[in-house]
Each structure stands twice: as C-alpha cells, then as structure tokens.
Amino acid sequence: MDSALVSDSRYLRDTVQTAVKLLIVGHFAVGKTTFVGTLSEIRPLRTEERMTQAGTFVDDLAGIEDKTTTTVAMDFGRLTLSDRLVLYLFGTPGQQRFTRLWQDLSRGALGALVLVDTTRLDSSFEVMDLVERQGLPYAVAVNRFDGSPAVPEAELREALDLLPTTPLVQCDARDEASSLRALIALVDHLLTLDQEPA
Amino acid sequence: MIDVTNNRLGWMLDDALRMPETRHGILLSADGLLMAHSERIDRDEAERQAAAMAGLQSLARGTAEFCGDPGTTWRQTISEFDDGYVFLVAAGAGAYLAVSASPQVDMEAVSFRLQELVQRLGKELTSPPRESRPA
C-alpha cells in the first residue's frame, strides 16, 4: 500500500488539507464529463447512459445533436497537483431533476468550477444560482467549443453577473493544459479567500 | 479532512472480510472520500468506488418516498450482479461501509457481520478535529 505518500506534509498552508474536494458543475452538455476525464490521473468514474426519447422535450440538444449520452449520477477523478495537494474532482449532473444528488455531492467540497458555454449562457444561471445557494466559492471557465463565439470578458462578466474577484478563464475541456489552468485558477482563488481575514 | 494515505482502519476491514466468499471492503465518508480500504483493492480503485458509493447512497435515499415516508431513514443498499453482491450500509455519522461478495455468500451472515463491524468502527470513528496536526 502506498502509505506515507503525503502524510509527512499534510498541510499546504494552515487551513489547506492534503485532500481537496472540488465540484465541476455546469449546465447540461457543457463538457463536465470530458473535463474530468481530461484531468484525472486515474481511470475516471463515469455514469453515462444513452439518452432516450423520453428526454426529447426536456434536455435541449439544439446545436449539439451529436451528443448521445448524458451523465445520470456523477463523474469522479483525481489529480495530484503536488506532493502536498491532491484534488478530488466530482462532476455533477447538469439537469434540474438531479438537484438532490447535486446537493449531496457538494458536501465537504471547498469550491466549484462552473463550466459555461458562450452559445448557451442563459443555461448557466440556474447552475450558478445553485452554487451560490450552497455558499460555495467558485471560478468560471468558458469551455470553448469549435465554432463557439468569442465573447469579450467584460461582456461575459456582465452577462453572468460575476463579482470582480471571481476568476474567469477560458479552456478547452479536451485539452489538458488549458483545463489544468482553469482548475488552478479556482485553487488560487480558494487560497486567496482563505487568507483574507474573516 | 481524512488522510486517505495511511489506511489506519484497513486492518479492521480485512478482519471482517475473513468470512467466506467476501471480496473487498471500503469505508468512505458521506462526501465520497475514501477513509480505509481492505488489502486486496488498491487505492485508486478504492477511491473511485468510494465516490461511486456516495452517489449510490444519495440516489438510494432519493427513492425513500417511493417506499413510504420521504424522511424515512436509509439503512442499506444491496446491488446484485451475475458476479455477486455489493452491500452498502450506514457506518455511523457521516460514514458508509461497502463490502463485496460472491454469489455464494451467506447474505444474512454478511449483514450481521457488517453491523458488528459498524459497532467497532463507531468507537474508532470519533472523527479528529479537522485542523489537527500530526504531533
């Protein structure tokens, strides 16, 4: 067993533990499963099921007609950032009907990365509302799809009603380097919040 | 938070798994992180299973209303496969215990053993304060 891997240096800073649980959230079909899969150093846990005709009028596939599966429970992956910091990534289902599970999975999480898609910005409001109601600090990452319009940052901030301190980054969920940058933006943000006097 | 690398309670799971036809055991926190695992399952797999079990528990609890009162207490979830069973039970405040077994296992004996183990774990699981440092 790989014991004592990090046990000698359990603390990155005073209040930061070795194991940090983060949520990867976002609306239906924004790329959460892809994101977790890209970054996980272990085989990720996936719970994808084929979408059925039952969802035709519920899960809107406009613009993403190639999508054939959807996550019904969760995604999970692990990423060791350094020998002092291990990130546990929990991807949550995007649809409203899974809110209950969403709340349970957010237990113990220190923060959330909200993935958004510039072609469906209005779909993100509900998710961001959930994150805020859970009181979770978050960063926003724009998952750039092929052909998705480049929206200036100021406009995005305005549209999503972000605080000036909330990190906003661009990534491609299929690309490891940019996805990692997005996650690090969140971790940095959490560390900053951590150091601010209460 | 739990230091998943020391597997301090792993021996207890191994002890419980001495009964015939059982395979692996993991102990997980309600938020889906691994607290301990038995010897023959490696850490990566155990962590993935811990996350899945937390999701399973959450979904199972979501079906309470289908059974009766929505607030009724969830006790356990048993999954059956061609290859055997997975038992998932509550293990005190904020923790769950999962054990797998072959199709030939004595299910009643496993349930009994799991309850016994939960009692023992309960004594060990007086969670240390989150900020405690190693001496």
Interface residues (C-beta under 8 A of the other chain):
Chain A: M1 D2 S3 A4 L5 V6 S7 R10 Y11 T15 Q17 T18 A19 V20 K21 I42 R43 P44 L45 T47 A73 M74 F76 R78 Y88 F90 R100 L101 D104 L105 R107 G108 A109
Chain B: M1 I2 D3 V4 T5 N6 N7 G10 S29 A30 D31 G32 L33 E39 R43 D44 E47 R48 A51 A52 A54 G55 L56 Q57 S58 L59 R61 G62 R130 E131 R133 P134
